Amino acid sequence: MKERLHQLQQEALEKIEQASDLKALNDVRIAYLGKKGPITEVLRGMGSLSPEERPIMGALANEVRQAIQTALEAKQAKLEQEEVEKKLAAETIDVTLPGRPIRRGNPHPLTRVIEEIEDLFIGMGYTIAEGPEVEKDYYNFEALNLPKGHPARDMQDSFYITEEILLRTHTSPVQARTMEKHQGRGPVKIICPGKVYRRDNDDATHSHQFTQIEGLVVDENIRMSDLKGTLREFARKMFGEDRDIRFRPSFFPFTEPSVEVDVSCFNCGGHGCNVCKGTGWIEILGAGMVHPNVLEMAGFDSKKYTGFAFGMGPERIAMLKYGIDDIRHFYQNDIRFLQQFNRV
Ligand code: FA5
């Protein structure tokens, strides 16, 4: 019996040594230490031993079991360690591989131009005012000296929601609202950026939805020369020191006199080219001295106060500044177009 136990121990230890994975090791465990295993089998034969031999054999059987158990545990730890190492080797990370580039967002070119214009006027002491895009007919037209039925309403084809409510066709209603808030007391010095809507057919220079920036200054002794100096400063900062501006007589019901302002062509410097259609000038905005009726309607004494106002389309300004040939590029979100304006 003693020999049999030694032999079993020898066999088991060999098999443990040979086991190449955890499953094989477990099979060895079951085969040698399981209830139906050979050691149990040997122990069953203990009945035939003398009482003196029994405890000796029992102790030996335990030693054998213990030896097998210890060997199993050691091998299990070894196999587990090997498995971890194999896994780590398979998952090795190559730290020298270049990372996937993270695409950085950038402000939309239109947003950048609007911010640039805002900064420019803030630098001249203006504050920013805002108003609703869904506007009352009163602020969009009537308070700007455009009563119902006025033919000049046709200059801005409108999206009406009800008889009295429409999508604002320009940012000038913010002038009217701001002046009303001032309750007849100056000074007022604001710019109002925002979206506007017109029933214009979309083409290279027109969109049914676009942006405008309105400017308004109301105080005592505001003169046309103040408007001229302000806009010249704006044009030079925006388009370069060598740019000049010119005023052409025009008509807006809310300003008197009214002008349209051209900037000397960025492309040819004023000699005439296809960009400026041979004139040497490009129109950038409408402006004028605030009409006394508009001042009075907003509660200002037009004998004491005068003012100037202007309204420009940032899309057109961005087109001029960056040589963009179609306004629709701003709205199509084509990444190839937008990326050209990325900040580095
Ligand atoms: C006005 O909207 C006046 N409210 C501007 C103004 C304000 C005049 C204060 C006097 C005093 P006008 O319709 O010309 O004017 O539009 C002003 C600018 O908006 C134009 O110079 C142009 O740059 C831009 N604009 C007009 N219509 C469109 C359009 N459909 N798509 C893109 N830009 C447009």
Boltz pocket constraint, residues with backbone or C-beta under 6 A from the ligand:
constraints:
  - pocket:
      binder: B
      contacts: [[A, 155], [A, 156], [A, 169], [A, 170], [A, 171], [A, 172], [A, 198], [A, 200], [A, 205], [A, 206], [A, 207], [A, 208], [A, 209], [A, 210], [A, 211], [A, 212], [A, 214], [A, 215], [A, 252], [A, 255], [A, 259], [A, 283], [A, 284], [A, 285], [A, 286], [A, 287], [A, 288], [A, 309], [A, 310], [A, 311], [A, 312], [A, 313], [A, 314], [A, 315], [A, 316], [A, 327]]
      max_distance: 6.0
